Amino acid sequence: MMKFKNYLFYWHCEPSKAVARTYSVILILIIAFGIINTKLLQLAMTPGLENNNSSFISYYRKDIVDRNGSLIATSIPTYSLFAHPDLIYNKKQAATKLSKIIKAGGQKKLLNKLQSSHKFTWLARNLNPSQVQQVNELGIPGVDFDTSFKRIYSYGNLLSHILGYVSIDNKGLAGIERFFDNSLLSDHKNNNKHHPLQLSVDVGIQNIVSEELDSAIKEFNASGGVGVVVDPNNGEILSLVSKPDFNPHNPGKAKAKQLFNKSSLGVYEFGSVFKILTMAIAMETRAVKHLNQKYDISHLKVGKFEISDYTPSQGLHSVAEIFAKSSNKGTGKIALDIGQADFKKYLQKLKLDKKSFAEIPETTTPLLPNTKKWSDISTVTISYGYGIATNVLNLIQSILPTVNGGIFYPLTLVKQDSQVCGERIFSERTSKNIQHLLRLVVTNGTGRKADVEGYLVGGKSGTANKAQGKQYNKNSRIANFVSIFPYTNPKYLVYVMLDDPKPTKVHRTVTGGASAAIATSKIISRIVAFQGILPYDDEKELPSGGIKLTSLN
């Protein structure tokens, strides 16, 4: 005790030394605070924490609009909750409190994340403002929010197979979102975000096709279908529908068949619609010199294979009659006159050995016979749509030059600012004759159910049994119909395909002309009403000046 008193006396009685000690204490405190501040700064700059975490670089995906400027995809700000587990003292209590606000996953999942060895972890995404406020009111240290962006699709399922979808981190994973991923992504402060990507699609036409395709699938008890509308004069896709479709906001819950784009991934033998190409090639190569050229369609045997027709006919028939009646025998004989070399050359010119040009990443390459295995029977069967398998987009793309004056245009989902320069494949004469033949099919042939009074529809039906192993299943088929209108100066090409339609009490026959043609007629009827296109009283009022069917010769 005496020593302590002496110490106090010494402290008070030695002023110079007392001041020195005071300064020493102050210096110690300054150093201590310095160490604390340095530690805090190191924490703030540690990789994995907020200020230096790459997840916090918020990217904005540019808007996507249709051809008329209607918003079809946009990004909205949203909140994501994260945590620095090493800064949270009572992890179990924090998990319990947060689980009452964040329902997804529950308390156990949150606790697992908070007990992880990582210095940074996401707890929840896409929280609403109310949830943000509730979490803030908890006042849990080490928990905070990041403002990011969520992709919104204005029309839900309607454009799902065109737009595709993005990941939770806004990375394009399918469709247009994937194809244009780099150009759609931009820093949210970048002024470039105000320049949307404009597609060629018309939302109004897309809705018409979607509704009528749904109706046809139900009416004919089909497993799915495809509907496509194209401007034949530049290759712009105005509508592309594949059924079934999916919710692009939650693709993870979709079944595989919903995510499967039948228009680009499905590989099919299309049957008699392929005769459009055969006839065009025959005219261009002068195998067919005029539409009154006659062929005997009583029978056709190639090697050991006997060719048959859905509706057998006998005797001589003109090229026009062969096409209108959709005779396989007659078409096969015409193909043999074309010859293997020229036939294959034109199929390649029409890009039927390559993927389609449309901006859809999920696509397949057509399947042509191997050159070494290509025989006369290959030429014959391919002429009426068997022995060659392709997807819908490739088929449509190859048909365009047969009806638009002879020019090949790559299909596109992007609106074109100026006139597209295509590649001439067929002469105008050939194309004009194909237009007339398509009209003849609708007025006098297998496509009568596709007609729309006053709008001069031309078209071709096709039905093909599906291959099953090395044989064809007579009870499983695709039924399709391709149409143009008005036929002498086409402004629209409409394609409808029903996958595996089945006979019903109402519809005993499910060929392309008896099923897909009906849906085609309904789609065209609604398009002309939607676009305000007036009917033509007669063929003299056609934009081209009126070319009569008598000019077929």
C-alpha positions, 0 to 999 in steps of 0.5 A: 500500500505504501508503494502505491501511495509513493507511486501516486506521490511520484506521479503528481510530484514529477510533472515533466514525467507525468506529461510524458506518460500522458502523451504515451497513453495518447500515442498508444490509443492512436496506434490502436485505432489505426490498427482497427481502421486498417483491419476494417479497410482490409475486410472491405477489400477482401475478395469475396466481400461486397466491394470487390465481388464480381457478382455485384457488377450489375448488367442490364439486358437491352429491351426487345421489341416487335416490328411495330415497337411493342415491348416483348422483353425488358429488364426491371430492377430487383433485389438480391440478398447476400451474406458474409457468414464470417461477420454473423455472430448468431447464425442460427438466430439469423437463419430463423428470422430470415426464413420467416421473410424468405419462404423459399428454401426454409430455415435449414437451407439458410442456416447451411449457407450461413455456416459455410466456409465461404466469405460470401454467399447469396441467400435469395434472389428477386426480393420485392421492396416489402421483403427488403424493408422487413430484412432491414428492420431485423438489423442483422450485421453481415447481411445486405442487398445487391440491386440487379435486373430481372428479365420480364417477358411481356407476353409470357409463353407466346414468344417463348420459342423465339425469345428463349430465356436467360439464367438467374444471372441474366445470361442468354441460354436459348433463342434470341436471348442466346443468339444476341447475348453479347449485344443485349448485355450492357452496363446499366449506366450505358446509354446504349441500353436505350436502343432496343433489338427490333425483331421482324415478328408481329405480336398480333399475327403471333397471337393469331397463329398461336390460338389457331394452332392450339385449336387445331391440336385439340380438334385433331388430337395432335401431340403438338404443331408448328405455325410460321408466317413469313414475308416471302419477299425478304425472308422476315419471319412474322410469326413462329409458333412451336407447340407445346411451349413454355413459361420463359420466366421459369423454364426450369419447371418446363418438360423437355417436350415443351422446351423442344422447338419443333420448327428448328430442332425437329427433323421430319420427312414432309411428304408432298409439300416437297413436290413444290421444289421438284416441280420448280427444279423440273421447270428450271432444268427444262425437264418440264417444258410446259404444264400440259406435258403428259405422263402416264401415272398408271404405275411406276416401279424403280428396281424392286420398289413399286411406287403408289399413290394415296388416290390411284389414277390411270393413264396420261395426266398433265403436269398440272393435274399431277401436281393438283392430284399430288401423284407420287408416280407422276412426280417420281417420273418427272424427277427421273427426267430431271436426273440425279445430278441436277436434282441434287445440285438444286437441293444444295442451291436451296441450302438443304444441306445446311442449317437455316439462317434464322437467328435461333441457336437450337437448330439441326442440319438437314439429312440428305442421302449420302452421295454414294448411296444416292440411287434412282429410288432416292431421286424418286422418293425425295421428289415427293418428300421421303428419303430427305429429312429437314426442319420446318425453317429449312423447308420454308426457306427453300420454298420461298424462291419458288413463289417470290419470283425466284430469289433465295432469301435467308430467313431472319427474325430481325426486322430489315432496315432496307431491301435485302439482296437475295440470290437468284435460284429460279427464273420469274417464269418458273416462279410464276408457274409454281404460283399458278400450280399452288392456286390450282391445288386450292381450287381443284386439288387436295387443298380446297379446305385452305381457301379463303373467299376473296383472297386467292390462296394458293397452297400445297398439302403434305402428309408423311408417315413417321419412320420407326426403325427401318419401317414407317408407322402407318398410325403415326404421321405429320400433316402439313400445309404451305400456302401463299396469298394472293397467289400471283403476288404473294405478300404472306407465306403461311405454314402449318404442321400438326404432329401426329394428328389422329382420326376422330368421329368428326374428322375421319381423315387427317391428311395435310389437306384435311387437317392442317389446311383447315387451320391455315384457312382460319389463320389467313382469315384472321390475318387479313382482318387484323391487317385490314386487307380488303378482298379482291372481287375477282382476279382482274383486281389483283396487284399484278394486273390479273393473270388467269389460270389459262396462262398455265400452258 
